[in-house]
């Protein structure tokens, strides 16, 4: 039975960051743990592996905030680590090297639609120890390898520096390199351009709602759009143009949300006009102008409910390190 190792680098710093720099890779934030239409990219990748018959999956992450749970997915183990690559290599050496089966390794810095069975069969037809997923833009963070040939020294260098056979990815790929890509993933799903499905019920053609979502009388939802679990849409609000409002968020009276993502546990105030943006608590990213705003007036946007964050600087750096520059303090209501 095949096994898998999934590596999620929510931040890159210290020796890990220097290693990425040496390999010509920018130190970018990871968006794979953020919910998109009800589920994170991480969970979707794990479910794709399980559906293909990979039932032993180890997730290594240096994310410092509270991490999502996978109790309903048997065989999934989450291992927090300051150095996910090293911890993954040690686990492979300790538990997997003796297995007579291939190992799927994913560096989850992209959303990739592929068939794990095809990847495993492709590896079986090759004499080389490693095959790597590639699309028309180049190599991706997906490998199938013989675990007995992986040492505990430097897993990142082994996978990136050695020769590997090219496994062509013909399905949809979103590299999640910046917030615009995160927004595009939601749009492409709601527009049926990829296989990613919203988590919820299609209450009307193109209108998806999660468990416990409330749309009050007088609010309007224009397809395609997504309302996540536990969300409340107040009267006279309008959700339109592939917008998604993720779990436990509130859109208050008379606000227009157009071509915008509202991330989990965010409150959007009364009478706002949001367009081409991402809202995350008190942070607003305008994707059209590539500007990050910190809204200091809690009546405009804020966290819906207090959330425990073990390292608040990590949350702050997620957006400031995403290529949008330093945030600007702003309390204006017209956020589009």
C-alpha positions as a Markdown table, in Angstrom:
| # | Residue | x | y | z |
|---|---|---|---|---|
| 1 | Unk | 0.0 | 0.0 | 0.0 |
| 2 | Unk | 1.4 | 3.4 | -1.0 |
| 3 | Unk | 2.1 | 6.0 | 1.6 |
| 4 | Unk | 2.4 | 9.8 | 1.3 |
| 5 | Unk | 4.2 | 12.7 | 2.9 |
| 6 | Unk | 2.7 | 16.1 | 2.7 |
| 7 | Unk | 4.9 | 19.2 | 3.6 |
| 8 | Unk | 3.2 | 22.5 | 4.3 |
| 9 | Unk | 5.5 | 25.5 | 4.9 |
| 10 | Unk | 3.3 | 28.2 | 6.3 |
| 11 | Unk | 6.4 | 30.4 | 6.7 |
| 12 | Unk | 10.0 | 30.1 | 5.7 |
| 13 | Unk | 12.8 | 31.5 | 7.7 |
| 14 | Unk | 16.2 | 30.8 | 9.3 |
| 15 | Unk | 18.2 | 28.0 | 7.7 |
| 16 | Unk | 15.0 | 26.7 | 5.9 |
| 17 | Unk | 14.6 | 30.1 | 4.2 |
| 18 | Unk | 18.2 | 30.3 | 3.3 |
| 19 | Unk | 18.0 | 26.8 | 1.7 |
| 20 | Unk | 15.1 | 28.0 | -0.5 |
| 21 | Unk | 17.1 | 31.1 | -1.5 |
| 22 | Unk | 20.1 | 29.0 | -2.4 |
| 23 | Unk | 17.8 | 27.0 | -4.7 |
| 24 | Unk | 16.6 | 30.2 | -6.4 |
| 25 | Unk | 13.2 | 30.1 | -4.8 |
| 26 | Unk | 11.5 | 33.2 | -3.3 |
| 27 | Unk | 10.4 | 32.8 | 0.3 |
| 28 | Unk | 6.6 | 33.1 | -0.2 |
| 29 | Unk | 3.8 | 32.5 | 2.3 |
| 30 | Unk | 1.7 | 29.3 | 1.8 |
| 31 | Unk | -2.0 | 29.7 | 1.3 |
| 32 | Unk | -2.7 | 25.9 | 1.3 |
| 33 | Unk | -4.1 | 26.0 | 4.9 |
| 34 | Unk | -6.7 | 28.7 | 4.0 |
| 35 | Unk | -10.3 | 27.7 | 3.4 |
| 36 | Unk | -11.5 | 28.1 | -0.2 |
| 37 | Unk | -15.2 | 27.2 | -0.6 |
| 38 | Unk | -15.4 | 25.4 | 2.7 |
| 39 | Unk | -12.2 | 23.3 | 2.7 |
| 40 | Unk | -8.5 | 24.1 | 2.6 |
| 41 | Unk | -6.3 | 23.1 | -0.3 |
| 42 | Unk | -4.4 | 20.8 | 2.2 |
| 43 | Unk | -7.6 | 18.9 | 3.1 |
| 44 | Unk | -8.5 | 18.5 | -0.6 |
| 45 | Unk | -5.1 | 17.1 | -1.4 |
| 46 | Unk | -5.3 | 14.6 | 1.5 |
| 47 | Unk | -8.8 | 13.5 | 0.3 |
| 48 | Unk | -7.6 | 13.1 | -3.2 |
| 49 | Unk | -4.8 | 10.8 | -2.0 |
| 50 | Unk | -7.2 | 8.8 | 0.2 |
| 51 | Unk | -9.7 | 8.3 | -2.7 |
| 52 | Unk | -6.8 | 6.9 | -4.7 |
| 53 | Unk | -6.0 | 4.3 | -2.1 |
| 54 | Unk | -3.2 | 6.1 | -0.2 |
| 55 | Unk | -4.3 | 5.5 | 3.4 |
| 56 | Unk | -1.2 | 6.4 | 5.4 |
| 57 | Unk | -0.5 | 10.1 | 5.1 |
| 58 | Unk | 1.9 | 12.2 | 7.3 |
| 59 | Unk | 1.6 | 16.0 | 7.2 |
| 60 | Unk | 4.6 | 18.0 | 8.3 |
| 61 | Unk | 4.1 | 21.7 | 8.9 |
| 62 | Unk | 5.7 | 24.7 | 10.6 |
| 63 | Unk | 2.4 | 26.6 | 10.9 |
| 64 | Unk | 2.3 | 28.2 | 14.3 |
| 65 | Unk | -1.4 | 29.0 | 14.4 |
| 66 | Unk | -4.0 | 26.4 | 15.6 |
| 67 | Unk | -4.0 | 23.7 | 12.9 |
| 68 | Unk | -7.1 | 22.1 | 11.3 |
| 69 | Unk | -8.0 | 18.6 | 12.5 |
| 70 | Unk | -8.4 | 15.5 | 10.4 |
| 71 | Unk | -10.0 | 13.2 | 12.9 |
| 72 | Unk | -12.6 | 12.1 | 10.4 |
| 73 | Unk | -9.9 | 11.0 | 7.9 |
| 74 | Unk | -8.3 | 7.7 | 9.1 |
| 75 | Unk | -4.6 | 7.3 | 8.6 |
| 76 | Unk | -3.7 | 11.0 | 8.6 |
| 77 | Unk | -1.1 | 12.1 | 11.1 |
| 78 | Unk | -0.1 | 15.8 | 11.6 |
| 79 | Unk | 3.4 | 16.4 | 12.8 |
| 80 | Unk | 4.2 | 20.0 | 13.7 |
| 81 | Unk | 7.9 | 20.8 | 13.1 |
| 82 | Unk | 10.2 | 23.8 | 12.9 |
| 83 | Unk | 11.9 | 22.1 | 10.0 |
| 84 | Unk | 9.3 | 20.1 | 8.1 |
| 85 | Unk | 11.7 | 18.8 | 5.4 |
| 86 | Unk | 14.1 | 17.3 | 8.0 |
| 87 | Unk | 11.3 | 15.8 | 10.0 |
| 88 | Unk | 9.8 | 14.3 | 6.9 |
| 89 | Unk | 13.2 | 12.7 | 6.0 |
| 90 | Unk | 13.6 | 11.3 | 9.4 |
| 91 | Unk | 10.1 | 9.8 | 9.3 |
| 92 | Unk | 10.8 | 8.2 | 5.9 |
| 93 | Unk | 14.1 | 6.7 | 7.2 |
| 94 | Unk | 12.5 | 5.4 | 10.4 |
| 95 | Unk | 9.2 | 4.0 | 9.2 |
| 96 | Unk | 9.0 | 3.9 | 5.4 |
| 97 | Unk | 12.4 | 2.9 | 4.0 |
| 98 | Unk | 11.7 | -0.8 | 4.6 |
| 99 | Unk | 8.5 | -0.7 | 2.7 |
| 100 | Unk | 8.4 | -2.3 | -0.7 |
| 101 | Unk | 6.2 | 0.4 | -2.2 |
| 102 | Unk | 6.4 | 3.9 | -3.7 |
| 103 | Unk | 6.1 | 7.0 | -1.7 |
| 104 | Unk | 4.1 | 10.1 | -2.8 |
| 105 | Unk | 5.7 | 13.4 | -1.6 |
| 106 | Unk | 3.9 | 16.7 | -1.9 |
| 107 | Unk | 5.3 | 20.1 | -1.1 |
| 108 | Unk | 1.9 | 21.8 | -0.8 |
| 109 | Unk | 2.6 | 25.2 | -2.4 |
| 110 | Unk | 0.1 | 24.7 | -5.2 |
| 111 | Unk | -3.4 | 23.2 | -5.9 |
| 112 | Unk | -2.9 | 20.3 | -8.4 |
| 113 | Unk | -5.5 | 18.2 | -10.0 |
| 114 | Unk | -3.9 | 14.8 | -10.8 |
| 115 | Unk | -4.6 | 11.1 | -10.4 |
| 116 | Unk | -2.3 | 9.6 | -7.8 |
| 117 | Unk | -2.9 | 6.1 | -9.3 |
| 118 | Unk | -1.6 | 7.4 | -12.6 |
| 119 | Unk | 1.5 | 8.9 | -10.9 |
| 120 | Unk | 2.2 | 5.6 | -9.1 |
| 121 | Unk | 1.8 | 3.6 | -12.2 |
| 122 | Unk | 4.0 | 6.0 | -14.1 |
| 123 | Unk | 6.7 | 5.6 | -11.5 |
| 124 | Unk | 6.5 | 1.8 | -11.8 |
| 125 | Unk | 7.2 | 2.0 | -15.5 |
| 126 | Unk | 10.3 | 4.0 | -14.9 |
| 127 | Unk | 13.6 | 2.6 | -13.7 |
| 128 | Unk | 14.6 | 5.9 | -12.0 |
| 129 | Unk | 14.1 | 6.3 | -8.3 |
| 130 | Unk | 12.1 | 9.6 | -8.6 |
| 131 | Unk | 9.5 | 11.0 | -10.9 |
| 132 | Unk | 8.3 | 14.6 | -10.6 |
| 133 | Unk | 5.0 | 16.2 | -11.6 |
| 134 | Unk | 5.3 | 19.0 | -14.2 |
| 135 | Unk | 2.9 | 21.2 | -16.1 |
| 136 | Unk | 3.5 | 23.4 | -19.1 |
| 137 | Unk | 5.1 | 26.0 | -16.7 |
| 138 | Unk | 7.6 | 23.6 | -15.3 |
| 139 | Unk | 8.2 | 21.5 | -12.2 |
| 140 | Unk | 5.7 | 21.2 | -9.3 |
| 141 | Unk | 6.1 | 20.1 | -5.7 |
| 142 | Unk | 5.0 | 16.6 | -6.4 |
| 143 | Unk | 7.2 | 13.5 | -6.5 |
| 144 | Unk | 6.9 | 9.7 | -6.4 |
| 145 | Unk | 10.0 | 8.1 | -5.1 |
| 146 | Unk | 11.4 | 4.8 | -3.7 |
| 147 | Unk | 11.7 | 5.5 | 0.0 |
| 148 | Unk | 14.6 | 3.2 | 0.5 |
| 149 | Unk | 16.7 | 5.6 | -1.6 |
| 150 | Unk | 16.0 | 8.6 | 0.5 |
| 151 | Unk | 18.5 | 9.6 | 3.1 |
| 152 | Unk | 17.8 | 11.7 | 6.2 |
| 153 | Unk | 20.5 | 14.3 | 5.3 |
| 154 | Unk | 18.7 | 16.8 | 3.1 |
| 155 | Unk | 15.4 | 15.8 | 1.6 |
| 156 | Unk | 14.8 | 19.1 | -0.1 |
| 157 | Unk | 18.1 | 19.0 | -2.0 |
| 158 | Unk | 17.6 | 15.3 | -2.9 |
| 159 | Unk | 14.3 | 16.0 | -4.5 |
| 160 | Unk | 15.3 | 19.2 | -6.3 |
| 161 | Unk | 18.9 | 18.5 | -7.3 |
| 162 | Unk | 18.8 | 14.9 | -8.5 |
| 163 | Unk | 17.7 | 13.9 | -12.0 |
| 164 | Unk | 14.0 | 12.9 | -12.2 |
| 165 | Unk | 11.6 | 11.7 | -14.8 |
| 166 | Unk | 8.9 | 14.2 | -15.9 |
| 167 | Unk | 5.4 | 13.1 | -15.0 |
| 168 | Unk | 3.0 | 15.3 | -17.0 |
| 169 | Unk | 0.2 | 17.0 | -15.1 |
| 170 | Unk | -2.6 | 17.5 | -17.6 |
| 171 | Unk | -5.2 | 18.7 | -15.1 |
| 172 | Unk | -5.9 | 22.1 | -13.6 |
| 173 | Unk | -3.0 | 23.7 | -11.7 |
| 174 | Unk | -3.0 | 26.8 | -9.5 |
| 175 | Unk | 0.4 | 27.6 | -8.1 |
| 176 | Unk | -1.0 | 29.8 | -5.2 |
| 177 | Unk | 1.9 | 32.2 | -5.6 |
| 178 | Unk | 0.0 | 35.3 | -4.4 |
| 179 | Unk | -3.4 | 36.4 | -3.1 |
| 180 | Unk | -4.7 | 36.8 | -6.6 |
| 181 | Unk | -4.1 | 33.1 | -7.2 |
| 182 | Unk | -6.1 | 32.3 | -4.1 |
| 183 | Unk | -9.0 | 34.4 | -5.3 |
| 184 | Unk | -8.7 | 32.9 | -8.8 |
| 185 | Unk | -9.1 | 29.4 | -7.3 |
| 186 | Unk | -12.5 | 30.3 | -5.9 |
| 187 | Unk | -13.6 | 31.9 | -9.2 |
| 188 | Unk | -12.4 | 29.0 | -11.3 |
| 189 | Unk | -14.3 | 26.5 | -9.1 |
| 190 | Unk | -17.5 | 28.5 | -9.1 |
| 191 | Unk | -17.1 | 28.9 | -12.9 |
| 192 | Unk | -16.6 | 25.1 | -13.3 |
| 193 | Unk | -13.1 | 25.5 | -14.7 |
| 194 | Unk | -11.7 | 23.0 | -12.3 |
| 195 | Unk | -12.7 | 20.0 | -10.3 |
| 196 | Unk | -12.7 | 21.7 | -6.9 |
| 197 | Unk | -16.2 | 21.5 | -5.4 |
| 198 | Unk | -17.7 | 23.7 | -2.8 |
| 199 | Unk | -18.5 | 22.2 | 0.6 |
| 200 | Unk | -22.2 | 22.5 | 1.0 |
| 201 | Unk | -25.5 | 22.2 | -0.9 |
| 202 | Unk | -26.4 | 23.8 | -4.2 |
| 203 | Unk | -29.6 | 25.4 | -3.1 |
| 204 | Unk | -30.2 | 27.0 | -6.5 |
| 205 | Unk | -28.1 | 26.6 | -9.7 |
| 206 | Unk | -24.7 | 28.1 | -9.0 |
| 207 | Unk | -25.6 | 29.1 | -5.3 |
| 208 | Unk | -23.8 | 27.0 | -2.7 |
| 209 | Unk | -24.5 | 27.1 | 1.1 |
| 210 | Unk | -22.8 | 25.3 | 4.0 |
| 211 | Unk | -24.4 | 23.9 | 7.1 |
| 212 | Unk | -26.0 | 26.5 | 9.4 |
| 213 | Unk | -25.7 | 29.4 | 6.9 |
| 214 | Unk | -28.4 | 32.1 | 7.2 |
| 215 | Unk | -29.5 | 34.4 | 4.4 |
| 216 | Unk | -32.0 | 36.8 | 5.9 |
| 217 | Unk | -35.0 | 38.2 | 4.1 |
| 218 | Unk | -34.2 | 40.9 | 1.6 |
| 219 | Unk | -30.6 | 39.7 | 1.0 |
| 220 | Unk | -29.7 | 38.7 | -2.6 |
| 221 | Unk | -27.4 | 36.0 | -3.8 |
| 222 | Unk | -26.4 | 36.1 | -7.5 |
| 223 | Unk | -25.0 | 33.0 | -9.0 |
| 224 | Unk | -22.3 | 31.8 | -8.9 |
| 225 | Unk | -21.5 | 32.4 | -5.2 |
| 226 | Unk | -20.7 | 30.5 | -2.1 |
| 227 | Unk | -21.9 | 31.0 | 1.5 |
| 228 | Unk | -20.0 | 28.9 | 4.0 |
| 229 | Unk | -21.1 | 27.1 | 7.2 |
| 230 | Unk | -22.3 | 29.3 | 10.0 |
| 231 | Unk | -22.3 | 32.5 | 7.8 |
| 232 | Unk | -25.0 | 35.2 | 8.2 |
| 233 | Unk | -25.9 | 37.4 | 5.4 |
| 234 | Unk | -28.0 | 40.4 | 6.6 |
| 235 | Unk | -31.0 | 42.0 | 4.9 |
| 236 | Unk | -30.4 | 44.1 | 1.8 |
| 237 | Unk | -26.9 | 42.7 | 1.4 |
| 238 | Unk | -25.8 | 41.5 | -2.1 |
| 239 | Unk | -23.3 | 38.7 | -2.8 |
| 240 | Unk | -22.4 | 38.5 | -6.5 |
| 241 | Unk | -19.8 | 37.8 | -9.2 |
| 242 | Unk | -18.2 | 34.6 | -7.9 |
| 243 | Unk | -17.9 | 35.9 | -4.4 |
| 244 | Unk | -17.3 | 33.5 | -1.5 |
| 245 | Unk | -18.0 | 34.2 | 2.2 |
| 246 | Unk | -16.3 | 31.5 | 4.3 |
| 247 | Unk | -17.3 | 30.0 | 7.6 |
| 248 | Unk | -18.4 | 31.9 | 10.7 |
| 249 | Unk | -18.4 | 35.3 | 8.9 |
| 250 | Unk | -21.0 | 38.0 | 8.8 |
| 251 | Unk | -22.0 | 40.4 | 6.0 |
| 252 | Unk | -24.0 | 43.2 | 7.6 |
| 253 | Unk | -27.0 | 45.2 | 6.3 |
| 254 | Unk | -26.9 | 46.6 | 2.8 |
| 255 | Unk | -23.3 | 45.7 | 2.0 |
| 256 | Unk | -22.3 | 44.7 | -1.6 |
| 257 | Unk | -19.7 | 41.9 | -1.9 |
| 258 | Unk | -18.6 | 41.7 | -5.6 |
| 259 | Unk | -15.8 | 39.5 | -6.9 |
| 260 | Unk | -14.5 | 39.2 | -3.4 |
| 261 | Unk | -13.4 | 36.5 | -0.9 |
| 262 | Unk | -14.3 | 37.0 | 2.7 |
| 263 | Unk | -12.1 | 34.6 | 4.7 |
| 264 | Unk | -13.3 | 32.7 | 7.8 |
| 265 | Unk | -14.4 | 34.5 | 11.0 |
| 266 | Unk | -14.6 | 37.9 | 9.4 |
| 267 | Unk | -17.2 | 40.6 | 10.0 |
| 268 | Unk | -18.0 | 43.0 | 7.2 |
| 269 | Unk | -19.9 | 46.1 | 8.3 |
| 270 | Unk | -23.0 | 48.0 | 7.3 |
| 271 | Unk | -23.4 | 49.7 | 3.9 |
| 272 | Unk | -20.0 | 48.8 | 2.4 |
| 273 | Unk | -19.1 | 48.3 | -1.2 |
| 274 | Unk | -16.4 | 45.6 | -1.5 |
| 275 | Unk | -15.1 | 44.6 | -4.9 |
| 276 | Unk | -12.0 | 42.7 | -6.3 |
| 277 | Unk | -10.8 | 42.1 | -2.7 |
| 278 | Unk | -9.9 | 39.6 | 0.0 |
| 279 | Unk | -11.1 | 40.3 | 3.6 |
| 280 | Unk | -9.4 | 38.6 | 6.5 |
| 281 | Unk | -10.5 | 40.0 | 9.8 |
| 282 | Unk | -9.3 | 43.6 | 10.0 |
| 283 | Unk | -7.1 | 43.2 | 6.9 |
| 284 | Unk | -8.4 | 44.1 | 3.4 |
| 285 | Unk | -6.4 | 43.3 | 0.2 |
| 286 | Unk | -7.5 | 45.1 | -2.9 |
| 287 | Unk | -6.4 | 42.9 | -5.7 |
| 288 | Unk | -7.1 | 45.4 | -8.5 |
| 289 | Unk | -4.8 | 48.0 | -7.0 |
| 290 | Unk | -2.5 | 45.5 | -5.1 |
| 291 | Unk | -2.9 | 47.4 | -1.8 |
| 292 | Unk | -3.1 | 46.0 | 1.7 |
| 293 | Unk | -5.2 | 48.0 | 4.2 |
| 294 | Unk | -5.4 | 47.6 | 7.9 |
| 295 | Unk | -8.9 | 48.8 | 9.0 |
| 296 | Unk | -8.7 | 50.2 | 12.5 |
| 297 | Unk | -12.4 | 50.9 | 12.9 |
| 298 | Unk | -14.0 | 47.7 | 14.1 |
| 299 | Unk | -17.4 | 48.8 | 12.8 |
| 300 | Unk | -16.1 | 48.5 | 9.2 |
| 301 | Unk | -14.3 | 45.1 | 9.2 |
| 302 | Unk | -12.9 | 43.0 | 12.0 |
| 303 | Unk | -12.6 | 39.4 | 13.4 |
| 304 | Unk | -16.2 | 38.2 | 13.9 |
| 305 | Unk | -15.2 | 36.3 | 17.1 |
| 306 | Unk | -12.0 | 36.5 | 19.1 |
| 307 | Unk | -9.6 | 33.9 | 17.8 |
| 308 | Unk | -6.6 | 32.5 | 19.7 |
| 309 | Unk | -3.5 | 33.1 | 17.6 |
| 310 | Unk | -0.2 | 31.7 | 19.1 |
| 311 | Unk | 1.9 | 34.0 | 17.0 |
| 312 | Unk | 0.1 | 37.1 | 15.8 |
| 313 | Unk | 3.1 | 38.2 | 13.7 |
| 314 | Unk | 2.7 | 35.0 | 11.5 |
| 315 | Unk | -0.9 | 36.1 | 10.6 |
| 316 | Unk | 0.4 | 39.6 | 9.8 |
| 317 | Unk | 3.2 | 38.3 | 7.7 |
| 318 | Unk | 0.9 | 36.1 | 5.6 |
| 319 | Unk | -0.3 | 39.1 | 3.7 |
| 320 | Unk | 2.6 | 41.6 | 4.0 |
| 321 | Unk | 5.0 | 39.0 | 2.6 |
| 322 | Unk | 2.6 | 38.3 | -0.3 |
| 323 | Unk | 3.9 | 41.0 | -2.6 |
| 324 | Unk | 1.4 | 43.7 | -1.8 |
| 325 | Unk | 3.8 | 45.9 | 0.2 |
| 326 | Unk | 3.4 | 47.2 | 3.8 |
| 327 | Unk | -0.2 | 47.7 | 5.0 |
| 328 | Unk | -1.8 | 51.1 | 5.1 |
| 329 | Unk | -4.1 | 52.1 | 8.0 |
| 330 | Unk | -7.4 | 53.1 | 6.6 |
| 331 | Unk | -11.0 | 53.4 | 7.9 |
| 332 | Unk | -12.8 | 54.5 | 4.7 |
| 333 | Unk | -16.0 | 52.7 | 4.0 |
| 334 | Unk | -15.6 | 52.4 | 0.2 |
| 335 | Unk | -13.3 | 49.5 | 0.0 |
| 336 | Unk | -13.5 | 48.8 | -3.7 |
